[in-house]
Amino acid sequence: MYKTDIHVNIGSLTLKNPVMPASGAYGYYEDNANVFTMDKLGAIVVKSVHREKREGNPGPRIVEVEAGMINSVGIPSGGIEKFIDSELDALAKLNTPVIISISGGCPEDFIESAKMLDGIDKVGAIEINLSCPNVGSGLQFASDEVLLGRVVQGVRSVTKHPIISKLSPNVTDIRKTASISEDCGADAVTIANTFISMKIDIDKQKPVLGNIMGGLSGPAIKPINMRMVYQVWEAVKIPIIACGGITCWQDAIEYILAGASAVQVGCANFVNPLTMVEVVEGIDNYLHEKGCRSIDEIRGAAHL
């Protein structure tokens, strides 16, 4: 299928290539106007599923800003039971691993959701959304080291699925939260979620978003997340999934050179629905042109 070996391993899960959507950034898997088939991706990551039914935040929920967008969607969800009963079967037919992103309002919510997903072979891995900046106390899980450890360790205790800890950039030192995730049983870390931000309407003289603040994503955050991936690569041994501002294959290569094993594409999917496929092809072509047989040959190569 490829000119080079671009497969990656996340715990016991093998991905044929390192590209997937960021949670919530590509939710029309079964009806994407035939732009491409999902088996071209290494995995698909679903919009975060809350433990209980959740309506989400009041509108407006999204606003475009310089070099990105701010979202305050608030993870609307029908709850984990409904997801398992009505959505999982269809996702499992897309011929690529399905990574379930789970969310909750307390540690027990995450643990209960993970326990319900355990043993379901349609689930490729579980991503723990510890870091949504616009859902109640969601930020607390990523910034409170004790709580973060409780959640990751609790999820690890109830499931054999690979687990991925999605971290927040809104912390003093992301190396600490990445190391805690590793120590508590995470198979990988996603770096990182969005940055707390806001926009004000100068005519109405009030915040644009209904929730006032939301999460900034897009090209503006790539240099910051790049620094964090670079730092975390030197702090942990588990794989890093880089997320933040990827708009082309060159961005993905840069993250891999910094130490990422895989990448998630978010904002760019709204601009160009073919972005993820182009990134897969670009990575493969780059390795081939550089005379590399495997993606492993360049991972972390930027480190001195």
LOKE-786211 format. One record per residue (C-alpha): x, y, z. Coordinates in steps of 0.02 Angstrom, whole numbers, padded with zeros to 5 digits, always signed. Example, Ala and Ser with C-alpha at 12.3 -4.5 7.8 and 13.67 -1.06 7.14 Angstrom:
2
+00615-00225+00390+00684-00053+00357
This chain:
304
+00000+00000+00000+00143+00118+00042+00319+00147-00022+00387+00140+00155+00339+00064+00322+00231+00195+00409+00140+00084+00532+00140+00132+00716+00097+00040+00876-00006+00112+01019+00004-00021+01153-00069-00178+01076-00153-00078+00936-00067-00071+00767-00108+00071+00648-00062+00053+00464-00018+00237+00458+00002+00373+00590-00141+00489+00539-00310+00510+00623-00435+00649+00657-00436+00742+00821-00588+00701+00927-00736+00807+00873-00651+00870+00715-00718+00743+00591-00884+00670+00642-00962+00620+00477-00873+00455+00449-01018+00365+00366-01070+00508+00253-00923+00613+00198-00987+00642+00021-00874+00501-00039-00722+00614-00020-00621+00462+00036-00649+00298+00125-00605+00286+00309-00486+00140+00280-00360+00266+00214-00334+00327+00393-00232+00244+00528-00380+00261+00646-00535+00362+00676-00565+00453+00840-00745+00487+00886-00815+00645+00964-00799+00628+01152-00936+00522+01229-00995+00581+01400-01043+00457+01535-01218+00531+01543-01326+00622+01417-01264+00800+01394-01337+00946+01297-01177+01045+01273-01147+01231+01289-01261+01374+01234-01226+01453+01065-01137+01528+00979-01016+01384+00996-00882+01419+00866-00795+01577+00807-00656+01601+00681-00504+01699+00740-00333+01741+00673-00245+01581+00619-00374+01468+00696-00542+01449+00781-00613+01447+00956-00742+01315+00998-00852+01299+01150-00961+01156+01094-00965+01078+01266-00968+00895+01213-01152+00863+01179-01178+00676+01200-01314+00547+01210-01214+00455+01342-01105+00300+01335-01248+00174+01337-01332+00252+01186-01166+00263+01095-01131+00078+01121-01307+00028+01070-01333+00140+00918-01167+00203+00848-01025+00082+00880-01082-00052+00757-01082+00069+00610-00910+00137+00655-00839-00039+00667-00882-00070+00484-00767+00067+00420-00615-00049+00408-00499+00050+00519-00472+00049+00708-00597+00150+00810-00530+00252+00956-00665+00301+01080-00641+00468+01167-00725+00469+01337-00770+00616+01447-00847+00639+01618-00881+00755+01763-00789+00653+01894-00662+00511+01897-00799+00381+01919-00880+00435+01754-00722+00393+01657-00698+00229+01748-00878+00173+01721-00872+00215+01534-00707+00123+01512-00776-00028+01604-00928-00032+01489-00813-00027+01336-00697-00164+01399-00712-00327+01307-00794-00249+01154-00681-00300+01010-00748-00159+00901-00652-00038+01011-00471-00014+00958-00420+00101+01101-00489+00225+01227-00434+00407+01230-00467+00489+01399-00518+00670+01369-00443+00744+01526-00424+00916+01455-00577+00994+01375-00564+01177+01428-00748+01218+01408-00842+01081+01501-00873+01112+01685-00725+01051+01785-00646+00962+01637-00489+01066+01647-00466+01010+01827-00425+00832+01776-00276+00887+01672-00210+01021+01789-00232+00928+01954-00096+00796+01956-00183+00690+02089-00349+00688+01997-00264+00650+01831-00175+00502+01909-00337+00438+01986-00427+00443+01820-00291+00360+01718-00255+00228+01849-00441+00196+01872-00470+00173+01686-00318+00060+01674-00388-00051+01811-00550-00089+01719-00498-00112+01538-00375-00210+01434-00394-00090+01287-00247+00025+01251-00278+00192+01336-00222+00363+01278-00212+00510+01396-00263+00671+01307-00172+00810+01398-00203+00996+01416-00077+01128+01362-00147+01241+01498-00024+01181+01630+00143+01241+01695+00243+01089+01637+00162+00959+01525+00308+00841+01556+00239+00810+01730+00064+00764+01673+00135+00656+01534+00247+00564+01658+00103+00538+01779-00002+00467+01637+00137+00345+01593+00164+00294+01775-00022+00263+01798-00037+00148+01648-00070+00251+01493-00007+00172+01331+00012+00342+01245-00019+00528+01270-00102+00651+01153-00020+00822+01154-00120+00924+01164-00296+00990+01179-00344+01171+01148-00291+01332+01235-00416+01428+01341-00461+01585+01243-00600+01706+01198-00657+01836+01072-00756+01996+01103-00880+02074+00982-00834+02259+00983-01003+02312+00913-01106+02218+01042-00968+02244+01170-00984+02069+01240-00903+01898+01217-00945+01811+01054-00963+01636+01124-01114+01587+01225-00999+01505+01353-00886+01660+01352-00725+01559+01337-00676+01410+01230-00529+01316+01159-00412+01389+01028-00354+01269+00891-00276+01290+00719-00108+01346+00648-00081+01475+00785-00047+01341+00916+00070+01229+00817+00236+01307+00874+00182+01294+01056+00124+01114+01043+00282+01074+00946+00385+01131+01094+00282+01022+01210+00299+00867+01101+00487+00897+01093+00496+00910+01284+00385+00761+01320+00482+00647+01201+00629+00666+01320+00522+00634+01474+00422+00476+01432+00446+00312+01340+00267+00287+01280+00210+00350+01109+00157+00530+01083+00011+00576+00972+00037+00756+00915-00113+00869+00893-00120+01054+00855-00114+01157+00696-00077+01021+00569-00132+01083+00398-00015+00986+00282+00106+00840+00279+00253+00955+00317+00175+00997+00485+00156+00812+00524+00338+00777+00478+00393+00918+00593+00298+00840+00738+00371+00668+00701+00546+00741+00700+00506+00816+00870+00460+00642+00934+00279+00605+00888+00230+00429+00837+00063+00482+00764-00035+00640+00727-00213+00703+00742-00286+00828+00620-00419+00948+00682-00459+01120+00613-00391+01084+00439-00530+00957+00407-00656+01099+00405-00556+01190+00271-00500+01044+00164-00585+00875+00195-00443+00788+00103-00310+00850+00224-00286+00685+00316-00265+00583+00157-00141+00711+00090-00043+00700+00254-00032+00510+00242+00031+00520+00063+00151+00661+00105+00231+00567+00249+00257+00413+00141+00330+00514-00004+00446+00612+00112+00518+00454+00187+00541+00376+00015+00630+00530-00052+00743+00535+00101+00791+00353+00073+00707+00294+00233+00627+00124+00245+00527+00160+00402+00449+00305+00496+00550+00247+00646+00707+00315+00562+00653+00496+00581+00554+00494+00743+00640+00612+00866+00779+00649+00741+00772+00836+00783+00838+00803+00958+01020+00850+00980
